[in-house]
Amino acid sequence: RDSSTSRGLGDVYKRQDKIMKIKRKIRRVDVQVSILIILTTVFCSVCIYLIAYRLTYHDMIKSLQDRVNAIYTYLDDMLDKSTFQTINSKSDMKNENYLKGKEILTNIKNSTNVRYLYTAKKTDTGKLIYIIDGLEYDAEDFRFPGDKIEEEICPDMERALKDSVVLPDEIKSTDWGEIFIAYFPIHDKGEVAGVLGIEFEASHQYSTYLRLKQLLPAVIIFTCLASTLCAVIIFRKISNPSYKDSANTDFLTDLRNSNAFHTDLNNLESIRSKVRIGIIEADLNNLKTVNDKLGHNAGDTYIKAAAQTFERIVGKQGKVYRVGGDEFTAVITNTDKDILQALTLKLQDSITENSKSIIPDPDIKLSLSVGFAIYDPQIDSDLRDLCVRADKEMYKSKKAFHNDL
């Protein structure tokens, strides 16, 4: 069972080593550059889209408005206003003024490619009805005089009957398709007699802008990936190959280094209450023996295995640093002596128990000399005093190790 556990943990160390190599390939500055490029690309793409979309969309709406205004101007002079008083039902379709008005609307509809062109009015009972429809008689959706106006267009028609020109500022999606609907009041002797309705089919325009909206996310994603890849490659070529944050990172173990430790320690000095800050100091035993007997590559393996053990056991609760060749430090906030004691025992046991999976030499036993201390305002004037106490505890452990040899 112990042999199986040792092999399992050996595999863990190998996996962690692979992860460290991947982290070195995906460097911190790569991530920072990528985030900056992605945010910039998304912002610029959205801005360009909104500007281009709104400009072209409004231009399209304006052109449709110009078309319906031209049709209205022409028909306002051509229509017989008496139809709004004399035409009330299907039985009036044989009247001369209905037939004349029907011919005018049908001709204009066909020549201008209007989908629907019709007149309507409100009866004495307040009902909105069609009067003359420009569609052919055999059209499926032809409306007879007296047919009730559809509910969804009644509000806009009511506005036109109150002497307002109703021009939409967008294409409307209805049950019968995407349309551009405009309503114009028709006057007779200075009073609003009825309404002229003009509807253009706008499915083509609507689908164009709908596709533009749907394609935008894909365009942004592709642009982000392409620009990020280019930015990272270019940045690597024009920058120092060691642009990784080497000032604060230990290259061998990927832990924070001594410089990062002292910087973080200075930052922690600003905390008002330090009573729950703890320090763990550790030193590798027999590293010199490993280097002398098996070479420095084996020594590096030992160091990396210790770093991985530290990160696995302590990393979730605090920050781990490699402050020297075989020296490690951990800073843990919001802790107590029992927690620190348990962590140090886990560190020592893990290295000792898995010694053979780290360095497969039966004559070399790996272990850690570990010491810890927790901040005590009665003893420590600052965190450096705390480090000194933890270091002394570690050297006691080191001395005990050598005495046992």
C-alpha beads as a LAMMPS data file, in Angstrom:
LAMMPS data file: protein, C-alpha beads

405 atoms
404 bonds

1 atom types
1 bond types

-500.0 500.0 xlo xhi
-500.0 500.0 ylo yhi
-500.0 500.0 zlo zhi

Masses

1 110.0

Atoms # bond

1 1 1 0.000 0.000 0.000
2 1 1 2.822 2.435 0.838
3 1 1 4.520 1.648 -2.481
4 1 1 1.280 2.330 -4.371
5 1 1 0.770 5.593 -2.524
6 1 1 4.350 6.598 -3.287
7 1 1 3.893 5.885 -7.003
8 1 1 0.598 7.809 -6.991
9 1 1 2.170 10.855 -5.435
10 1 1 5.092 10.520 -7.826
11 1 1 2.566 10.849 -10.660
12 1 1 1.138 13.899 -8.927
13 1 1 4.576 15.528 -8.909
14 1 1 4.986 14.766 -12.609
15 1 1 1.592 16.281 -13.424
16 1 1 2.386 19.352 -11.372
17 1 1 5.685 19.691 -13.198
18 1 1 3.818 19.597 -16.515
19 1 1 1.439 22.264 -15.248
20 1 1 4.409 24.440 -14.308
21 1 1 5.805 24.055 -17.830
22 1 1 2.443 25.028 -19.324
23 1 1 2.323 28.062 -17.046
24 1 1 5.725 29.089 -18.337
25 1 1 4.428 28.900 -21.893
26 1 1 1.283 30.836 -21.002
27 1 1 2.974 33.700 -19.268
28 1 1 1.334 36.316 -17.106
29 1 1 2.101 39.130 -19.499
30 1 1 0.555 37.028 -22.303
31 1 1 -2.663 36.957 -20.320
32 1 1 -2.485 40.680 -19.573
33 1 1 -1.853 41.553 -23.216
34 1 1 -4.672 39.218 -24.295
35 1 1 -7.160 40.786 -21.900
36 1 1 -6.203 44.289 -23.025
37 1 1 -6.503 43.389 -26.726
38 1 1 -9.810 41.569 -26.220
39 1 1 -11.355 44.472 -24.316
40 1 1 -10.087 46.974 -26.882
41 1 1 -11.302 44.858 -29.801
42 1 1 -14.750 44.322 -28.299
43 1 1 -15.108 48.017 -27.503
44 1 1 -13.997 49.140 -30.970
45 1 1 -16.085 46.507 -32.757
46 1 1 -19.237 47.421 -30.845
47 1 1 -18.663 51.143 -31.425
48 1 1 -18.070 50.660 -35.160
49 1 1 -21.103 48.392 -35.406
50 1 1 -23.386 50.810 -33.585
51 1 1 -22.236 53.788 -35.628
52 1 1 -22.416 51.974 -38.971
53 1 1 -25.673 50.238 -38.090
54 1 1 -27.452 53.359 -36.943
55 1 1 -26.213 55.477 -39.851
56 1 1 -27.206 52.968 -42.531
57 1 1 -30.427 52.019 -40.754
58 1 1 -31.539 55.639 -40.417
59 1 1 -30.573 56.263 -44.036
60 1 1 -32.796 53.373 -45.112
61 1 1 -35.701 54.631 -42.991
62 1 1 -35.228 58.133 -44.404
63 1 1 -35.354 56.834 -47.988
64 1 1 -38.591 54.943 -47.221
65 1 1 -40.050 58.065 -45.630
66 1 1 -39.191 60.081 -48.738
67 1 1 -40.946 57.494 -50.904
68 1 1 -44.183 57.510 -48.883
69 1 1 -44.157 61.321 -48.725
70 1 1 -43.936 61.485 -52.517
71 1 1 -46.834 59.012 -52.898
72 1 1 -48.943 60.936 -50.381
73 1 1 -48.274 64.286 -52.062
74 1 1 -49.424 62.886 -55.393
75 1 1 -52.529 61.076 -54.065
76 1 1 -53.659 63.978 -51.909
77 1 1 -54.353 65.865 -55.131
78 1 1 -55.723 62.883 -57.100
79 1 1 -58.119 61.262 -54.630
80 1 1 -61.818 62.104 -54.664
81 1 1 -62.452 63.208 -51.063
82 1 1 -66.159 62.437 -51.392
83 1 1 -65.409 58.711 -51.106
84 1 1 -64.875 59.193 -47.376
85 1 1 -68.550 60.183 -47.047
86 1 1 -70.217 58.085 -49.758
87 1 1 -68.414 54.738 -49.488
88 1 1 -69.412 52.717 -46.426
89 1 1 -69.945 49.085 -47.378
90 1 1 -69.406 46.397 -50.002
91 1 1 -72.577 47.481 -51.768
92 1 1 -70.939 50.831 -52.645
93 1 1 -68.230 49.217 -54.795
94 1 1 -70.204 49.907 -57.990
95 1 1 -70.223 53.662 -57.369
96 1 1 -68.304 55.676 -59.923
97 1 1 -66.187 57.498 -57.341
98 1 1 -65.169 54.133 -55.768
99 1 1 -64.172 52.676 -59.142
100 1 1 -62.170 55.784 -60.014
101 1 1 -60.406 55.802 -56.657
102 1 1 -59.719 52.053 -56.928
103 1 1 -58.096 52.540 -60.332
104 1 1 -55.863 55.344 -59.046
105 1 1 -54.683 53.396 -55.986
106 1 1 -54.084 50.191 -57.949
107 1 1 -52.007 52.001 -60.590
108 1 1 -49.908 53.819 -57.984
109 1 1 -49.434 50.631 -55.967
110 1 1 -48.190 48.684 -58.977
111 1 1 -45.921 51.462 -60.237
112 1 1 -44.269 52.169 -56.865
113 1 1 -43.982 48.570 -55.637
114 1 1 -46.055 49.346 -52.547
115 1 1 -47.347 46.270 -50.742
116 1 1 -50.538 47.838 -49.415
117 1 1 -52.138 51.133 -50.408
118 1 1 -55.588 51.962 -49.055
119 1 1 -57.860 54.579 -47.568
120 1 1 -59.796 54.255 -44.319
121 1 1 -62.063 56.260 -42.049
122 1 1 -63.879 56.228 -38.738
123 1 1 -67.650 55.723 -38.900
124 1 1 -70.183 57.646 -36.872
125 1 1 -70.188 54.741 -34.416
126 1 1 -66.412 55.062 -33.894
127 1 1 -65.504 51.981 -35.921
128 1 1 -62.394 52.104 -38.122
129 1 1 -63.077 50.631 -41.556
130 1 1 -61.446 50.265 -44.969
131 1 1 -62.800 52.319 -47.864
132 1 1 -60.711 51.683 -50.990
133 1 1 -58.025 48.995 -51.242
134 1 1 -55.382 49.221 -53.982
135 1 1 -54.972 45.429 -54.161
136 1 1 -56.419 43.431 -57.052
137 1 1 -59.911 42.124 -56.377
138 1 1 -58.770 38.523 -56.427
139 1 1 -55.921 39.088 -53.944
140 1 1 -56.177 36.870 -50.871
141 1 1 -55.916 39.782 -48.456
142 1 1 -58.045 42.261 -50.425
143 1 1 -60.244 44.375 -48.140
144 1 1 -63.778 45.383 -49.047
145 1 1 -65.328 48.730 -48.100
146 1 1 -66.633 48.485 -44.558
147 1 1 -64.174 45.755 -43.486
148 1 1 -62.860 46.357 -39.988
149 1 1 -59.294 47.672 -39.571
150 1 1 -56.886 45.228 -37.836
151 1 1 -56.426 45.933 -34.141
152 1 1 -52.635 46.252 -34.285
153 1 1 -52.719 49.236 -36.641
154 1 1 -55.635 51.069 -35.028
155 1 1 -53.502 53.166 -32.613
156 1 1 -51.392 54.666 -35.431
157 1 1 -54.493 55.232 -37.561
158 1 1 -56.159 57.043 -34.658
159 1 1 -53.158 59.375 -34.503
160 1 1 -53.503 60.128 -38.224
161 1 1 -57.219 60.887 -37.774
162 1 1 -56.135 63.493 -35.205
163 1 1 -54.265 65.260 -38.031
164 1 1 -50.812 63.764 -37.420
165 1 1 -48.533 62.318 -40.058
166 1 1 -47.430 58.928 -38.717
167 1 1 -43.981 57.956 -40.015
168 1 1 -42.262 55.033 -38.293
169 1 1 -38.663 55.263 -37.113
170 1 1 -38.127 51.528 -37.518
171 1 1 -39.278 48.516 -39.511
172 1 1 -42.111 46.691 -37.785
173 1 1 -42.290 42.922 -37.517
174 1 1 -45.950 41.845 -37.859
175 1 1 -47.890 38.614 -38.350
176 1 1 -47.841 39.220 -42.081
177 1 1 -44.156 40.081 -42.338
178 1 1 -41.712 42.935 -41.831
179 1 1 -43.247 46.164 -43.074
180 1 1 -42.787 49.896 -43.111
181 1 1 -46.180 51.513 -42.382
182 1 1 -47.070 55.192 -42.756
183 1 1 -50.424 56.941 -42.253
184 1 1 -51.388 60.339 -43.601
185 1 1 -54.501 62.365 -42.787
186 1 1 -56.627 63.245 -45.841
187 1 1 -58.332 66.620 -45.576
188 1 1 -61.632 67.730 -47.071
189 1 1 -62.536 71.370 -46.653
190 1 1 -60.003 71.810 -43.881
191 1 1 -61.171 68.824 -41.829
192 1 1 -59.669 65.344 -41.567
193 1 1 -61.945 63.140 -43.652
194 1 1 -59.971 59.929 -43.487
195 1 1 -56.582 58.255 -43.661
196 1 1 -54.258 57.128 -46.435
197 1 1 -52.307 54.000 -45.451
198 1 1 -49.048 53.130 -47.217
199 1 1 -47.197 49.914 -46.384
200 1 1 -43.891 48.826 -47.914
201 1 1 -42.643 45.281 -47.583
202 1 1 -39.246 45.519 -45.850
203 1 1 -38.308 41.854 -45.359
204 1 1 -35.116 42.260 -47.371
205 1 1 -33.951 45.278 -45.387
206 1 1 -34.992 43.713 -42.106
207 1 1 -33.226 40.406 -42.796
208 1 1 -30.055 42.269 -43.813
209 1 1 -29.833 44.050 -40.478
210 1 1 -30.907 40.958 -38.582
211 1 1 -28.029 39.003 -40.143
212 1 1 -25.714 41.854 -39.257
213 1 1 -26.755 41.576 -35.607
214 1 1 -26.373 37.810 -35.628
215 1 1 -22.945 37.908 -37.257
216 1 1 -21.585 40.538 -34.884
217 1 1 -20.682 38.119 -32.013
218 1 1 -18.891 35.772 -34.432
219 1 1 -17.010 38.686 -36.005
220 1 1 -15.996 39.996 -32.589
221 1 1 -14.829 36.549 -31.401
222 1 1 -12.802 35.949 -34.563
223 1 1 -11.312 39.463 -34.420
224 1 1 -10.433 39.032 -30.732
225 1 1 -8.698 35.696 -31.322
226 1 1 -6.804 36.907 -34.383
227 1 1 -5.748 40.240 -32.855
228 1 1 -4.797 38.608 -29.537
229 1 1 -2.655 35.982 -31.253
230 1 1 -0.933 38.627 -33.365
231 1 1 -0.429 40.907 -30.355
232 1 1 1.131 38.148 -28.229
233 1 1 3.454 37.049 -31.049
234 1 1 4.516 40.613 -31.829
235 1 1 4.896 41.474 -28.153
236 1 1 7.147 38.473 -27.607
237 1 1 9.302 39.397 -30.578
238 1 1 9.771 43.054 -29.677
239 1 1 10.062 42.566 -25.917
240 1 1 12.641 40.913 -23.749
241 1 1 12.314 37.112 -24.095
242 1 1 12.316 36.971 -20.312
243 1 1 9.510 39.503 -20.094
244 1 1 7.793 37.222 -17.593
245 1 1 7.579 38.841 -14.188
246 1 1 11.002 37.509 -13.259
247 1 1 11.404 40.223 -10.644
248 1 1 8.801 38.476 -8.528
249 1 1 8.780 34.859 -9.771
250 1 1 11.206 32.015 -9.206
251 1 1 11.800 30.448 -12.610
252 1 1 12.636 26.933 -11.423
253 1 1 9.598 26.408 -9.187
254 1 1 7.205 29.100 -10.471
255 1 1 6.693 30.190 -6.862
256 1 1 7.055 33.789 -5.725
257 1 1 10.669 34.710 -5.075
258 1 1 12.513 36.551 -2.334
259 1 1 11.777 39.951 -3.855
260 1 1 8.044 39.195 -3.877
261 1 1 8.269 37.988 -0.287
262 1 1 9.798 41.229 0.988
263 1 1 7.350 43.318 -1.072
264 1 1 4.356 41.429 0.310
265 1 1 5.768 41.620 3.821
266 1 1 6.054 45.410 3.521
267 1 1 2.463 45.581 2.294
268 1 1 1.252 43.522 5.241
269 1 1 2.916 45.971 7.620
270 1 1 0.091 48.417 6.808
271 1 1 -2.490 46.055 8.325
272 1 1 -3.679 47.437 11.625
273 1 1 -4.060 44.059 13.356
274 1 1 -1.436 41.415 12.625
275 1 1 -2.241 38.984 15.430
276 1 1 -3.390 36.191 13.102
277 1 1 -0.487 36.410 10.643
278 1 1 1.734 33.341 10.639
279 1 1 5.056 32.488 8.996
280 1 1 6.364 29.035 8.061
281 1 1 10.074 28.665 7.271
282 1 1 11.434 25.486 5.710
283 1 1 14.803 24.209 4.550
284 1 1 15.520 21.061 2.525
285 1 1 17.604 18.414 4.211
286 1 1 20.224 16.453 2.245
287 1 1 20.070 18.691 -0.838
288 1 1 23.891 18.842 -0.946
289 1 1 24.049 15.043 -0.790
290 1 1 21.610 14.768 -3.699
291 1 1 23.615 17.296 -5.759
292 1 1 26.963 15.637 -4.995
293 1 1 25.817 12.094 -5.594
294 1 1 23.201 12.399 -8.350
295 1 1 23.896 15.773 -9.927
296 1 1 22.228 19.152 -9.914
297 1 1 19.362 17.967 -12.141
298 1 1 18.322 15.605 -9.373
299 1 1 18.719 18.480 -6.912
300 1 1 16.399 20.603 -9.047
301 1 1 13.868 17.765 -9.040
302 1 1 14.048 17.720 -5.249
303 1 1 13.532 21.476 -5.055
304 1 1 10.585 21.396 -7.491
305 1 1 8.962 18.508 -5.635
306 1 1 9.250 20.470 -2.378
307 1 1 7.786 23.543 -4.088
308 1 1 4.856 21.520 -5.412
309 1 1 4.284 20.039 -1.961
310 1 1 4.303 23.500 -0.400
311 1 1 1.879 24.836 -2.997
312 1 1 -0.436 21.848 -2.632
313 1 1 -0.559 21.886 1.161
314 1 1 -0.138 25.563 2.024
315 1 1 -0.948 27.423 -1.204
316 1 1 -4.726 27.485 -0.668
317 1 1 -4.341 29.131 2.726
318 1 1 -1.479 31.541 2.076
319 1 1 1.346 32.577 -0.226
320 1 1 4.414 30.414 -0.761
321 1 1 7.884 31.730 -1.669
322 1 1 11.217 30.242 -2.609
323 1 1 13.520 32.695 -0.843
324 1 1 16.806 30.871 -1.412
325 1 1 18.387 27.800 -2.981
326 1 1 16.692 25.291 -0.704
327 1 1 14.749 27.679 1.527
328 1 1 10.979 28.202 1.406
329 1 1 8.718 30.592 3.270
330 1 1 4.939 30.729 3.556
331 1 1 2.924 33.702 4.783
332 1 1 -0.539 32.837 6.066
333 1 1 -3.064 35.384 7.265
334 1 1 -6.052 34.641 9.498
335 1 1 -4.460 31.577 11.095
336 1 1 -3.507 30.201 14.504
337 1 1 -0.861 27.953 16.069
338 1 1 -2.888 24.761 15.642
339 1 1 -3.299 25.361 11.916
340 1 1 0.388 26.161 11.480
341 1 1 1.382 23.101 13.479
342 1 1 -0.829 20.862 11.309
343 1 1 0.554 22.350 8.109
344 1 1 4.184 21.881 9.143
345 1 1 3.544 18.237 10.050
346 1 1 1.852 17.646 6.675
347 1 1 4.795 19.216 4.868
348 1 1 7.357 17.112 6.710
349 1 1 5.387 13.885 6.396
350 1 1 4.676 14.371 2.698
351 1 1 8.341 14.877 1.757
352 1 1 9.540 12.035 3.979
353 1 1 6.881 9.536 2.918
354 1 1 7.407 10.233 -0.774
355 1 1 11.169 10.459 -0.703
356 1 1 11.637 7.472 -3.034
357 1 1 9.180 8.779 -5.621
358 1 1 11.124 12.041 -5.715
359 1 1 14.698 10.716 -5.600
360 1 1 14.768 6.922 -6.184
361 1 1 17.943 6.291 -4.196
362 1 1 17.591 4.062 -1.116
363 1 1 20.602 5.638 0.562
364 1 1 19.200 9.178 0.483
365 1 1 16.319 10.132 2.725
366 1 1 14.612 13.423 1.965
367 1 1 13.060 15.573 4.643
368 1 1 12.280 19.147 5.654
369 1 1 13.436 21.204 8.575
370 1 1 10.424 23.384 9.364
371 1 1 9.706 26.110 11.871
372 1 1 6.763 28.447 12.335
373 1 1 5.659 31.407 14.412
374 1 1 2.522 33.500 14.729
375 1 1 2.565 37.248 15.298
376 1 1 2.586 38.311 18.945
377 1 1 2.389 42.057 19.603
378 1 1 4.045 41.496 22.994
379 1 1 7.144 40.080 21.305
380 1 1 7.210 41.311 17.719
381 1 1 7.595 44.973 16.870
382 1 1 7.002 44.204 13.186
383 1 1 6.688 41.280 10.806
384 1 1 10.452 41.002 10.391
385 1 1 10.695 40.049 14.051
386 1 1 8.096 37.377 13.325
387 1 1 10.260 36.056 10.464
388 1 1 13.282 35.939 12.742
389 1 1 11.367 33.836 15.277
390 1 1 10.099 31.456 12.602
391 1 1 13.644 31.185 11.236
392 1 1 15.001 30.307 14.678
393 1 1 12.386 27.561 15.022
394 1 1 13.413 26.215 11.631
395 1 1 17.092 26.120 12.684
396 1 1 16.121 24.225 15.830
397 1 1 14.528 21.638 13.554
398 1 1 17.651 21.679 11.369
399 1 1 19.883 21.132 14.380
400 1 1 17.732 18.249 15.553
401 1 1 18.034 16.652 12.121
402 1 1 21.832 16.828 12.147
403 1 1 21.986 15.517 15.730
404 1 1 20.011 12.450 14.623
405 1 1 22.521 11.612 11.871

Bonds

1 1 1 2
2 1 2 3
3 1 3 4
4 1 4 5
5 1 5 6
6 1 6 7
7 1 7 8
8 1 8 9
9 1 9 10
10 1 10 11
11 1 11 12
12 1 12 13
13 1 13 14
14 1 14 15
15 1 15 16
16 1 16 17
17 1 17 18
18 1 18 19
19 1 19 20
20 1 20 21
21 1 21 22
22 1 22 23
23 1 23 24
24 1 24 25
25 1 25 26
26 1 26 27
27 1 27 28
28 1 28 29
29 1 29 30
30 1 30 31
31 1 31 32
32 1 32 33
33 1 33 34
34 1 34 35
35 1 35 36
36 1 36 37
37 1 37 38
38 1 38 39
39 1 39 40
40 1 40 41
41 1 41 42
42 1 42 43
43 1 43 44
44 1 44 45
45 1 45 46
46 1 46 47
47 1 47 48
48 1 48 49
49 1 49 50
50 1 50 51
51 1 51 52
52 1 52 53
53 1 53 54
54 1 54 55
55 1 55 56
56 1 56 57
57 1 57 58
58 1 58 59
59 1 59 60
60 1 60 61
61 1 61 62
62 1 62 63
63 1 63 64
64 1 64 65
65 1 65 66
66 1 66 67
67 1 67 68
68 1 68 69
69 1 69 70
70 1 70 71
71 1 71 72
72 1 72 73
73 1 73 74
74 1 74 75
75 1 75 76
76 1 76 77
77 1 77 78
78 1 78 79
79 1 79 80
80 1 80 81
81 1 81 82
82 1 82 83
83 1 83 84
84 1 84 85
85 1 85 86
86 1 86 87
87 1 87 88
88 1 88 89
89 1 89 90
90 1 90 91
91 1 91 92
92 1 92 93
93 1 93 94
94 1 94 95
95 1 95 96
96 1 96 97
97 1 97 98
98 1 98 99
99 1 99 100
100 1 100 101
101 1 101 102
102 1 102 103
103 1 103 104
104 1 104 105
105 1 105 106
106 1 106 107
107 1 107 108
108 1 108 109
109 1 109 110
110 1 110 111
111 1 111 112
112 1 112 113
113 1 113 114
114 1 114 115
115 1 115 116
116 1 116 117
117 1 117 118
118 1 118 119
119 1 119 120
120 1 120 121
121 1 121 122
122 1 122 123
123 1 123 124
124 1 124 125
125 1 125 126
126 1 126 127
127 1 127 128
128 1 128 129
129 1 129 130
130 1 130 131
131 1 131 132
132 1 132 133
133 1 133 134
134 1 134 135
135 1 135 136
136 1 136 137
137 1 137 138
138 1 138 139
139 1 139 140
140 1 140 141
141 1 141 142
142 1 142 143
143 1 143 144
144 1 144 145
145 1 145 146
146 1 146 147
147 1 147 148
148 1 148 149
149 1 149 150
150 1 150 151
151 1 151 152
152 1 152 153
153 1 153 154
154 1 154 155
155 1 155 156
156 1 156 157
157 1 157 158
158 1 158 159
159 1 159 160
160 1 160 161
161 1 161 162
162 1 162 163
163 1 163 164
164 1 164 165
165 1 165 166
166 1 166 167
167 1 167 168
168 1 168 169
169 1 169 170
170 1 170 171
171 1 171 172
172 1 172 173
173 1 173 174
174 1 174 175
175 1 175 176
176 1 176 177
177 1 177 178
178 1 178 179
179 1 179 180
180 1 180 181
181 1 181 182
182 1 182 183
183 1 183 184
184 1 184 185
185 1 185 186
186 1 186 187
187 1 187 188
188 1 188 189
189 1 189 190
190 1 190 191
191 1 191 192
192 1 192 193
193 1 193 194
194 1 194 195
195 1 195 196
196 1 196 197
197 1 197 198
198 1 198 199
199 1 199 200
200 1 200 201
201 1 201 202
202 1 202 203
203 1 203 204
204 1 204 205
205 1 205 206
206 1 206 207
207 1 207 208
208 1 208 209
209 1 209 210
210 1 210 211
211 1 211 212
212 1 212 213
213 1 213 214
214 1 214 215
215 1 215 216
216 1 216 217
217 1 217 218
218 1 218 219
219 1 219 220
220 1 220 221
221 1 221 222
222 1 222 223
223 1 223 224
224 1 224 225
225 1 225 226
226 1 226 227
227 1 227 228
228 1 228 229
229 1 229 230
230 1 230 231
231 1 231 232
232 1 232 233
233 1 233 234
234 1 234 235
235 1 235 236
236 1 236 237
237 1 237 238
238 1 238 239
239 1 239 240
240 1 240 241
241 1 241 242
242 1 242 243
243 1 243 244
244 1 244 245
245 1 245 246
246 1 246 247
247 1 247 248
248 1 248 249
249 1 249 250
250 1 250 251
251 1 251 252
252 1 252 253
253 1 253 254
254 1 254 255
255 1 255 256
256 1 256 257
257 1 257 258
258 1 258 259
259 1 259 260
260 1 260 261
261 1 261 262
262 1 262 263
263 1 263 264
264 1 264 265
265 1 265 266
266 1 266 267
267 1 267 268
268 1 268 269
269 1 269 270
270 1 270 271
271 1 271 272
272 1 272 273
273 1 273 274
274 1 274 275
275 1 275 276
276 1 276 277
277 1 277 278
278 1 278 279
279 1 279 280
280 1 280 281
281 1 281 282
282 1 282 283
283 1 283 284
284 1 284 285
285 1 285 286
286 1 286 287
287 1 287 288
288 1 288 289
289 1 289 290
290 1 290 291
291 1 291 292
292 1 292 293
293 1 293 294
294 1 294 295
295 1 295 296
296 1 296 297
297 1 297 298
298 1 298 299
299 1 299 300
300 1 300 301
301 1 301 302
302 1 302 303
303 1 303 304
304 1 304 305
305 1 305 306
306 1 306 307
307 1 307 308
308 1 308 309
309 1 309 310
310 1 310 311
311 1 311 312
312 1 312 313
313 1 313 314
314 1 314 315
315 1 315 316
316 1 316 317
317 1 317 318
318 1 318 319
319 1 319 320
320 1 320 321
321 1 321 322
322 1 322 323
323 1 323 324
324 1 324 325
325 1 325 326
326 1 326 327
327 1 327 328
328 1 328 329
329 1 329 330
330 1 330 331
331 1 331 332
332 1 332 333
333 1 333 334
334 1 334 335
335 1 335 336
336 1 336 337
337 1 337 338
338 1 338 339
339 1 339 340
340 1 340 341
341 1 341 342
342 1 342 343
343 1 343 344
344 1 344 345
345 1 345 346
346 1 346 347
347 1 347 348
348 1 348 349
349 1 349 350
350 1 350 351
351 1 351 352
352 1 352 353
353 1 353 354
354 1 354 355
355 1 355 356
356 1 356 357
357 1 357 358
358 1 358 359
359 1 359 360
360 1 360 361
361 1 361 362
362 1 362 363
363 1 363 364
364 1 364 365
365 1 365 366
366 1 366 367
367 1 367 368
368 1 368 369
369 1 369 370
370 1 370 371
371 1 371 372
372 1 372 373
373 1 373 374
374 1 374 375
375 1 375 376
376 1 376 377
377 1 377 378
378 1 378 379
379 1 379 380
380 1 380 381
381 1 381 382
382 1 382 383
383 1 383 384
384 1 384 385
385 1 385 386
386 1 386 387
387 1 387 388
388 1 388 389
389 1 389 390
390 1 390 391
391 1 391 392
392 1 392 393
393 1 393 394
394 1 394 395
395 1 395 396
396 1 396 397
397 1 397 398
398 1 398 399
399 1 399 400
400 1 400 401
401 1 401 402
402 1 402 403
403 1 403 404
404 1 404 405
